[in-house]
């Protein structure tokens, strides 16, 4: 586990296979995504490195239902009293402990095929059901930072959301794109056309720093998003 400050009081928790993000505000912590269930000890370790405790978490926001993002939510929820936020299109499944839909299309490429087999076909098929889910909607602005806007960005999953802190010019992109071996589409999509539209939707917004579920953050991100499907 590595903890990196990527913006004032905003931290990337690099868990190896996946990232989650921690926003440290005076009134409490916001965790964006929750890793796999096995990642709970490392997430708690990261929180304590900031001089905080898991009980200081006010809410967990899930970008989508997959086990590397939602798998740790139920375990962490035992440590604090706040809700877990998710979009309605994924929330029902998360509440039932279902962490994915099998009808996905693999992005072309041998590495993507290998990741699909290892993560989707052979990976966890369920997570511990999550209670106290608070539904979030497209264009809703949450009272986090100077305003954290929910942007519904389906494709990778039907309920995928990205989160835009426009004042900070920072986007939490989830798995809309990934940034390992360069910025590129995710290995799998439930709906590739919707995923492409979601990237274009984000490219029309204003942000400089983008943070991903997989890979390092990038700067000049708005322009780089615009170039992904420019041809």
Secondary structure, 3 states (H helix, E strand, C coil): CEEEEEECCEEEEECCCCEEEEEEECCEEEEECCCCHHHHHHHHHHHHHCCCCHHHEEEEECCCCCHHHHCCHHHHHCCCCCCEEEEHHHHHHHHHCECCCCCCEECCCHHHHHHHHHHHHCCCCECCCCCCEEEECCCCEECCCCCEEEEECCCCCCCCEEEEECCCCEEEEECCEEECCCEEECCEECCHHHHHHHHHHHHCCCCCEEEECCECCECCHHHHHHHHCCC
